[in-house]
Amino acid sequence: MVRIRMWQNPPRPELPKPGVIKKPSSPKQPVQQGKNQSPEEINRKATQEILGELDQLIGLKSVKKLVREIQAFVEIQRLRQKEKLLFEPMVLHMIFKGNPGTGKTTVARIIGRLFKEMGVLPKGHLIEVERADLVGEYIGHTAAKTRDQIKKAIGGILFIDEAYSLARGGEKDFGKEAIDSMVTSMENNKDNLIIILAGYQDEMNYFLETNPGLRSRFPIHITFPDYSIEDLMNIANLMLKQRQYLLASLAEDELSKIIEQQTKKHQHSGNARLVRNLIERAMRMQAVRLVNKKNISRQDLMTIQKEDLTQALEEI
């Protein structure tokens, strides 16, 4: 259980550059520490900037809503404590459910920075691990590996991807030892560690059923839906814009058809990873098409044609 230390007022972190799934927005001016601004006002402005960055992510409406609810509740509990009212100590360990490429890691990073600004976490950084980073090959090895990863995450968030894999091997599997070490560390680091378990929705539901003690320790569950076709097209156009490319008219129609076909064909294709792979491969196909051409124009260098996307699809 993570308890909030309401008296903390950590310095604000530098905001990272926009990621590939953010909507384009006008440049923001950094928060300046003016003479008449209190530390609380500075932190409040920085918190709003981070929430604004969350809002700029494409799609994820339900995810944004829940994150804002969590932020608001934490803030109100802080104010209640300040006024000497009863307040709720919050357990902020979380379960992220969703397919790969639906923004789970991106949102986890934003939450880490948000909680740092609010005084919930001292550092707010994210350490991302999977089974291989936690589970060892002999008795005692797993506990040591798990402790090492948790030590790196102290003050921030430990993000365990495909967490359900820790319970796949049965009672004799070393994954159970990793879970036990994780639970112990949660108890020993109540004030400066948040753990997020992430994975496919069905697998995570099964994982929690086989480990009933974890459900109470991870009370916040956030489901990341697959992106709609419109969202994926927006992500594709933003990725291209950030790289100074654009789609020809026929290429845009072709990309929409490819995305629609792939999302129907494969259960887990409605995500940004599919789009990123398509765009990156189309850029390579464009390069192959142009490299021996004479008199290449600026427009040629920028434009992705239908054939580039068609050839990129063959590699998927």
Disulfide bonds with the S-S distance in Angstrom:
none
